[in-house]
Amino acid sequence: MKTSRILISLLTAATVITVANAQSTTPPDFSGVYRPINAFGPGGGAGRGPRAGGPPAPAPGQPLPPPTRTAPLSDGSQGRAPTAPQLTPEYLAKWQAMSKARIAGSSENDNTAKCLPPGMPAMMNMAYGMEVMQTKDKITFFSELNDALRRVYLDGRKPTPAILDDPTYAGYSTGHWEGDTLVVETVALRDNTYIEGFTPHSDQMTIRERIRFVSPGILEDRITVTDPKALAKPWETVKTYRKMTTPPDDQLREFACAEGIEHAR
């Protein structure tokens, strides 16, 4: 009888451990709509906070403004911020030429004014909001800004030579779970986008992200950008987002960019 009780106790303990291990390996569910906390530096708030170089973003439920062709506070006239990516001499010269054109009022290098996708990692700035849609094999990020889209494949697939030879704005992202953290690698990125602001990069840029909940409803994305041609060293930044749970903040609006630009003329 005593031996039977010991065996039952051992089996019960083993079952508890097995269940606990299974629970600990279950990835978190990121699904939902998020708004930036620090998209434009401290004080961005949970909703649509002030945008750099422009008036406050509209209140929830109000129409989104058309993209602007001018951004006085981000044209480079005040130099590069200490936290900006450290560029190689070749790419610093490119940035200086673009800054000179922007200061003169040109929108030649302004992808937003052209209604082009923000690209990566700029897309994760989430200027307005983003919806995350998650399944076992794929996570999709849908941005309210210019209706940009990116997919992260979780089923073990790798980019083929054809994919690598056909770069896109969002690039090609694959990921895996390390405990409760989603680790994402992004390659095959077009070189006509910008790392942040209008910092240029080459076609050799790759991005690594570590995405996790740091507290209930608060999502963190630790981003590392590597570009041996354009960057003197890898550039790192951390973005945080708050999950929206009440209407209308928990829904995104269509961003008819081209229509907005036409009306602004």
N, C-alpha and C positions, 0 to 999 in steps of 0.2 A: 504493500500500500504506500509506504514511504517513497519507494523508488518510483512508483507511478506518479505521485505528486511532484517529485523532482522533474520527471520527464515532461509533465504538463507545464510546469513553470518554465522550463527551458524552451519548449515549443512556443509558449505564449510570448516570451521575451524575444525569440527569433522573429515571430510574426510582427511584433511592434517595431523592431529594428527595420525589417523589410519594408513595412508601410511607411515608416519615417524616411527611409532612403528614397523610396519611390516619390514621396511628396517633395523631397528636397531637390530631385532632379526634374520636376515638372517646371517648365519655363513659365515666367510670368506672362500675363496677357496685357500687351500694350495697347490694345484696341481702344479707340476713342478719339475725341477731338481735343487738341491741345493749343494753348496760346503761349506766346513767349514770355518768359520772366526777364531775360537779359539779352534780347535780340539786339538792342542798341545800347548796351551798357547797363549799369545799375539803375534801378528805378523804372524798368520797363513795365512792371505791373503784371497782373494776371490777364488782363484783357488787351484791347488794342491801345497800347500806350503811344507816347509821342514818337514820331519818326524823325530821324536825323535830317536836318536841313529842310524841314517842312512843318506844316501845322499838325496838330494832333490828329491821329487816325480817327475815323468815324466811330460813333458809339455802336454797340451791337444792334443789328437790325437795320442800320443805315447803309446806303449804297457806298461801295468802295470808290475812292477817287481814281482818276486815270493816272498812269505813270507820268512823272514829270521829266522834262528834258534838262532841268537845271537842278543842281544840288550844291548850293554855295558852301556848305560846311564840309563837303566831302570831295571837293574838286582838286585837292592837293595844294591849295594856295597857302595853307598853314604847315606844309611839310608832312612828313610821315610820322604817325604816332609811334611811340617807343614800343608798343605792343604789336605793331604791324609785322607781317612776315618780313624776314631779312632777305633781301634780294641780292643776287649776284650782280656784278657791274653791268653785264649785258642787259639784264631785265630791269635793273634800276633805271637805266637810260630809257628803256621803253616806257616805264611808268612816268618818268619826267616828261617825255614827249606827250603822253596822253594827258597828263596834268595841264600842260601848257595849252593843249587844245580845249580842254574842259573849261579852263579859266576864260578862254576866248569865246566861250558859249557854244562850242561844237558838241553835238550829240553823237558823233561818229563812233565813239567807243562806249556808248551807253546802251547796253543790251536791254535794259528795262524800257528805255524810251522806244526801242524797236520791237517791243513785245516778245522778245526772245526769252526762253526759259532761263532762270537764274543760274543753273548749273550747280555743281558741287564744289566746295561745301557750302556755298552761299545759300542754297536751298534750305539748309537746316537752320538758317537765321530765322525762318518762319516769321516774316514781317507782319503777317496778319494771323494766320492760324494754319493748322495742319491736321488732317485726319489720318490715323493709323489703322490699317485693316490687316488683321493677322490670322493666318492659318498655320497648320503644322509645317508646311513646306515653303511658305512665302510670306513676307511682310511687305505691304505696300504703303508708301508715304504719299499722300496727296496734299499738295500745298494750295492754299487759297490764292496765293500770289501767282498770277499768270496761269493758274490751273496746272502747275508743274507736277510731274509724277516720277516716282522712282520705285523700283522693286528690289527687294533683297531676297535672294534665293537661299533656302535653308536645306535643300535636299541633296547637297553634296556635289552639285554640278559645278563645272569649271568653265571659264571663258574659252571659247574656241579661237583658233587663229582668225577665222572670219569675223568674229566679234571684236577681237583686238584691232583688226584692220578697219573697223567701222565705228569710230568713237562717237559718242553721243553726249548731250548736255548733262544728263544724269549719270552717265557712265554705266558700268556693269558691276553690280554689287552681289557678293556672296557672303553668307554669314554662318556662324555657329554659336551655340550657347556654351558659356563657361559659367556654370552655376546659374545665377539669376541675371547674368550680364550677356547681352547680345554683342558679339564681336563681328564687325563688318569690314570687309576689304572691298574697295572700289577702284576699278581700273577702266581703261578705254574711255578716257574723258577728252572731249574737244578742247582745243587750246585757245578758243576765242571767248572763253568765260574768264571769271576772275575768282581768286581765292577769297578775298573779302574786299569790300569797296570796289576798286578797280585795279587791284594788285594782279598783274599778269602771271601766267604760268606757262609751262611747255607741255608738249604731248607726253612727257615722261612722268607727269604728276600722278601720284596714287594717294589714296586716303584710307586711313584706318579709324574706325569708330568703336567706342565701348559705350553701349547704351544700357541704362539700368534705372530702376526706381531708387531714389535716394531716401524717399519717405512716401507715405501714401499719397498718390496723385501727382507726385513731383518726379518728372522724368529728366534724366541727365544724359547728355551726349558729350563724351570726351573725344575730341577730334584731333587727329594728328595728320598733317599734310606733309608729304615728302616729294621733293622734286629736285633731283641732282643737278639739273640744268638751270633752273630759275631761282632756287632757294639756297642760301649759304648754309642753312641748317634746317631741319624739320621745324614746322610751325605748329604750335598746339593752342587750342582754345577749348573752352567748356561752355556749352549752351544748356540752359535749363528751361523746362516747360511745365505749365500747370494744366492738368486734365480738367476739362470743363464738364460740368454735370447738370447744368440747368439751362433751359432755353432762354434767349436765342444763342447764347455763346457756344452751345454744344453742336452747332451746325455751321457749315461753311456756305458762303455765297459764291455764285459764279463770278469770275473776274474776266469780263469781256474787254481785254486789253486793247485790241485793235479798234474796237468801237469807241473806247474812251479816248484814244489818241485822235481819231477822226473828229470827235466832237470838240477836242481841245484846239483844233486848228482855227 
